[in-house]
Every structure is written in structure tokens, then in C-alpha cells.
Amino acid sequence: MFIRLTKEQQETIIADIQRFFYNNRDEDITEFEAERILDFIKENIAPHIYNAAISDAKYVVERQYASIEDELAALERPIKIK
């Protein structure tokens, strides 16, 4: 999966990863190591998150579509049968 990040986004995420390792594991990791972790996340974890987001969006759209169908049905006029 190809995830496009701006240079600024990538730098921010790399700094966040380095800060996480320092604060939670007392480890100083290099920018290169943090970038490798980011690459791993993008390749292996992000697709799961992306698919979950797509599933959530699909659910919202389906509910909105059902609501529109109900509203349109309420606008129908009865037909008199003679």
C-alpha cells in the first residue's frame, strides 16, 4: 500500500516515534531507525487501519442512503385505484 506523506508529515511522525521510544522504553533511536519503523507501519499496519476506515465510511454511506430512501418513500403520493 502506498501512503503519501508530505516531508513535514514524515518528519513529524519520525520525531514522534523517536519520542515514543525515548519516553516509553528509555531508548534513543536514530532517525534512520525511526524511519524503518515508519516504513514497517506503512507496509504492514496501515492497510488494516485503512480497511477499517473504509468499512466505517461504507457503513455511514449505507445508513445515509437508507435514510434518503425512507424520505423519498414518504414523499410518494398514494395512487387511487378506480
JOMO-V767274 format. One record per backbone hydrogen bond with DSSP energy under -1.0 kcal/mol. NH is the residue of the N-H (numbers start at 1). CO is the residue of the C=O. Records with the same first field share a line. If there is no record, write none. Layout:
NH->CO  CO
This chain:
10->6
11->7
12->8
13->9
14->10
15->11
16->12
17->13
18->14
19->15
20->16
21->17
22->18
23->19
24->20
25->21
27->21
34->30
35->31
36->32
37->33
38->34
39->35
40->36
41->37
42->38
43->39
44->40
45->41
46->41
49->45
50->46
51->47
52->48
53->49
54->50
55->51
56->52
57->53
58->54
59->55
60->56
61->57
62->58
63->59
64->60
65->61
66->62
67->63
68->64
69->65
70->66
71->67
72->68
73->69
74->70
